Amino acid sequence: MLDNVTINQLRAFVAVCDQGSFSGAARELRRAQSAISHAIKALESAFDVELFERNTRKAQLTAAGGSLLPDARAVISRTEEMKNRASSIARTGVPQVSVAIDAYFPRAHLIDCLQTLQAEFPTAVINLRITTMQGGESLVLEGVCALAVTIENVPEVNPDAIERHRLCETEMVTVCAPVHPLAVALKPVSMDEFGRHVQIVVTDNQPGAEKAQQGVAGKRQWLVNDLGAKRDLLNAGLGWGHLPRHFVRDDLASGRLVELERRAWHIGALTFMISQRRGFELSFIESRLVELLGKSEPIHPLRGAAI
């Protein structure tokens, strides 16, 4: 009977567990609730065990169901890996790269990498998206991009479907405009003092993105979803914030922004990761791009992360 088990039945089983109800699973999988119920009954028949208690309102696992749930997740994960490998093997024709790059990644270095890639693959088609926070991994999951350069301490969108590999680091600095009250501080600024002033924070449009914020000092925040907009607001004296040193090098040199010294608050280098679907095998041109991106310009020693 186990030969009759289908991947859709296993997906229904996992969805009911994750959502806590048959109706929630139906919404998650965009199927009729009756189809979910039928899939669970068919699975129980194939396994010859009951997966859920029948005398409770909530979808509560039996002991057998709880034991089989990790196996179901593993089978689904391996199936997705196999599909991704098959897709990678099937790709032919003009070399192409679809990649999402986090806005904090050094732009000059990215351009150098793309120039080298263009010289080596003159006919290559590049699909480049600039994203923030979890936006890059969302595009990878949607199949829009094959790869994403993401920030290490931003939570993964879906750890079961995405794998990450370390790429490189870039230094972060805390800055404000010369006219800002924090700019005249004669001593290192404490986190409490930072929290009394508006902090400009980059976020994205994903649900719950504010929960993934890093390096935030207090409740007084202005949220933007564009790194350039954040720098413009900082230059205007509307708040303070953390930015990559490479991004504000000219602003610091000209005096448009000043670097703030922090007291008892450790903010350090930003670590970038390559995100891809589990089981996805890189093409030669994708591997070459990752290699180039990882050879970043000289960076200061790793100290932590923040945005």
Disulfide bonds with the S-S distance in Angstrom:
none
